[in-house]
Amino acid sequence: MRTGLRFVLHVFASWVFLSSAFAEDKKPDEKKPGPPKVVVVLPLGIEAGTTNQLTVRGLDLTNATRVRFIGAAETLEARITAREPGGKLDGFDATKVGDQKLVVEFVAPAIAAPGFEMVVTSALGDSAPHPVAMVPAGRLVAEKEPDNGFRDAQEIQPGQTVRGLIADPNDVDVFAVQVEAGRTLRAEVRAERLGGTLDGSLTLYSDKGQILATNDDSVGRDPAVQFRATATGRYLIALSSVTEKAAATHAYLLDVTVSP
């Protein structure tokens, strides 16, 4: 009986030892580096003819050797000034906002180029081309806080593009524009299509606070509103986040146009 018990204990001890050794030898799966992936370029928009410092968030970026832009008359280069961890953004997976970042300096061409895109290169290959919005000179304006109410609305002109950020979960950015009767006002957000995480909602109001149009999905999750003015006056455009989240990647461009 004792011999049988010793045998059982010996077998059990051997199994524990082998299991432990196997566990120590087994290494967790390590993510193999691959070609760079650009998720978002901040700020979302640049102005033609200006010098810009851009933060590129994505995956497998820190081994980047080259950053170039395509879509203009010639391929243009950017200078890499920093390679850093991306830092975690609460509530967002790294595949959505990136876990690495590059800081680059770049002089935009004097003429805005539609279809302008960034490509990042490392020893493992090229990233897919990532869109970068370029606004004609003199048309890009910065959002200025406080602008979160009708009384504090930021005055803008038709034809301008606002570059802004939903800075906190309850942030609402409000803009005012003058429109003549019979003309059509259109406001459109570019965020998701440029890699931003903002799920925005746009509402157009009369100067007296009457809702004239509202939208939260037009091109993907990017909203747009349009309204033919029935009276000459001041119209108010309010932009907020559907998810009531805030992040450094909740950036947006707001294009405001008035047409006959």
Secondary structure, 3 states (H helix, E strand, C coil): CHHHHHHHHHHHHHHHHHHHHHHHHCCCCCCCCCCCEEEEEECCEEECCCEEEEEEEEECCCCCCEEEEECCCCCEEEEEEEEEECCCCCCCCHHHHCCEEEEEEEECCCCCCCCCEEEEEECCEECCCEECEEECCCCEEECCCCCCCCCCCEECCCCCEEEEECCCCCCEEEEEEEECCCCEEEEEEECHHHCCCCCEEEEEEECCCCEEEEECCCECCECEEEEECCCCEEEEEEEEECCCCCCCCCEEEEEEEEEC
